[in-house]
Amino acid sequence: MRGSFADDTLSTTQLRRKRNIRFVFVMALPFFLIASGPWSVGSWQREGTEHFGMMLIIVAILGRSWCTLYIGGRKVRQLVTVGPYSLTRNPLYLFSLLAVVGIAAQTGSLAISAISAFLTIAIFMPVIQKEEAELLRLHGRRFELYRLDVPRFVPRLSNWTDAAELAIDPDRWRRTVLDSLVFLFLVSLLRGIGHVQEAFGGALLTLW
């Protein structure tokens, strides 16, 4: 019963986090319409920034699907400490952050990418803190030792530990992959905005 209540509480928190991300993106969309990086569409600098961002998005999609193989809906009921969770306590959030930076990089602006990363971390942190408080309440000393050994974000590669076998939830994995494909739609959207700006003489606001 306690695990079910914890699942419901964190599900509500995570749903609020997803709504906040959508809200921030909708509010930021007018900014993306007028802002861009300093390089023109088609320049090697702009294309290099876009390609680097695309690489981050691909890593994010693969990384999120990789994490789901290990977590499989057991984030609260069980303390998962293997696979990507042996390297960092929040690999799903880390890969989501990479996706956001990769999407923002499609504007060709490092400043917009940095601002997007800051806002994303600001949204994630309250959720992470609530999750960690619940994991500590449920798993006690075991989670405390895990928290001391494994970094919150930046992976510690020397910690790598794998599982002997995995119980995979195919439906959850499939939903994670499909959700991640939204990143590719946003890439097309922002690149399209870039071409529209170029057609009308460039963006109104240029940020490095």
N, C-alpha and C positions, 0 to 999 in steps of 0.2 A: 504494500500500500504506500509506504513511504517513498519507494522508488517511482511509483506512478505519479504521486503528487509532485515530486521533483521534476519528472519529465514534463508534466503539464506546466509547471512554473517556468522552466527554461524554454519550453516551446513558445510560451507567450512572450518571453524576453527576446527570443530569436526572431519571432514574427515582427515584434516592434522594431528590431534592428533592420530587418529587410524593408519594412515600411519607411524607416528613416532614410535608408539608402536611396529608395525610389524617390522620396520627397526631395532629398538633396539634389538628385540628378534632374528632376523636373524643374526645380528652382534654378539650377545651374545652366539649363539648356539655353535660355536667352543670352547668358554670358558666352556660351560656346558659339552662338550665332554671330557675335560681334568681335570675339577675341581670337587671336591666332598667334603662332610663333613668328619670328622675324624673317623666316625664309619663305620664298614663294613656292607654291605647289609645283612639284616636278624637279626642284633643285636637289642636288645630292645631299645637302644638309637636311632638308625636310624629309626626303625619302629615307635617309639614314635613321632619323628620329622615329619615323613611322615604322620602319622595319624592326628597329630595336623594340618598340612597343609591341609589335605583333609577336615577336619572339617571347616577350613576357606573358602575353595572353595565351600562347600555346603551352608554355610551361605551366601557367595557372590552370588551364583546362585539364591537362594531364595530371597535375598535382592534386587537384580537387577530386578527380576520379580515383586516384591512388589512395588518398586518405579515406574515401568512402569504403573502399575494400576492407580497411582495418576497423573503422569506427562502426559502420553498419547499424546505426541507431542505438548503440550501446554506450553513448557518451557519458551518461549519468549512472545507469545501473551497474556498469562495470568500469573499472579504471583501466583504460587502454594505454599501455606504455611501450608498445612495440611498433615496428615499422616507422612511418613518419613521426609518430608520437614519441619515439625514443630520441628524436633529434630536437624537436621543439614541442612545447605543450599545446600550441595552437596552429598546427600546419594548415588547416582549412582557412583560417583567417589570414595567414601569411600569403597563401596562394591567391586569395581573393584580393588582397592588397596589391599584389603584383598585377592582377588583371586590371584593377582600377588605374594604376600608373600606366599600364600599357595602353589602355583606352585613351587616357588623357594625352599620351604622347602622340596620338593621331592628330592633335592640333599643331604639332611641330613646336610646342613650347615646353621648355624645361620648368618654367615657373608654374604653369598650369598643372603640370604633372606633380610638382612638389606640393602645391596647394591641395590637389585632389588626394594625395597620400595623407596629408595632415588631417583633412576632414574625415577620411575613412578611418584612420586610427582613433580619432575623437569619437566616432560612432561605435567602433568595436570595443573600446576599452571598458565602458560600463557593463557591456554584455559579458566580456571575459571575466571581469571582477565578480559578477554575480555567479557565473558558472564555477569559478574557482572556490567561492565561498560554499556553494552547494556540494561540490566534490569533497571539500575538506570536512563538511558536516557528515557526509555519507561514508567517507573512506578513512577519515582521521589520519592517523600516523602514516599510513601507506601513501596517501596523497601528499602529506607534508614532505616525506623523503623524496618523492617524485619531483615535487616543486623545487626542492633544493638542488636536485641533480640535473634537471632539464630546463633550459632557458625558456622564457615565455614566447619569444619570437625568433631571434637569430639562431639558426640551427647549430648544434654542436655535433659535428660529424663523427667524432670519436665515441659518441654515445650509442651508435647504431646497434640495435638489437632487433632481430626478426622473429616472427612467429613460426612455430612448427607447422601450423595449419590455420586456415581462415574459414570462418562461417560467413559467407557472403550473402547479402540481401540484394538480389538482382534488381528488384524494383527501385530500391533507394539509389543504387548505383546508376541505373538508367535515368532516374530523375535528376541526379546530380549532373550527369553529362549533358542532358538536354537543357537544364538551367544554365549551364556554363556556355552553351552555344549562343546565348543572348549577347555575350561579349562580342562575338563576331558580327552580329547585327549592329551593335554600337560602333564598331570600327567602320562599317560601311556608311553609317549615318554621319559620323564626324568627318570622314574623308569627303563625303558628298557636300557637307557644309563648307569644307575647305575650297572645293571647286567653285561653289556658288560665290564665296567671298572673292575668289580670284577673278571671276567673271565680272564682278561689280567694282573692280579696282582695288581689292584687298580688304582686310579686316579693319574695323574702326578702332580696335584696340590691339596693339602689338606688345606681347610679353615674351621676354626671353625664357 
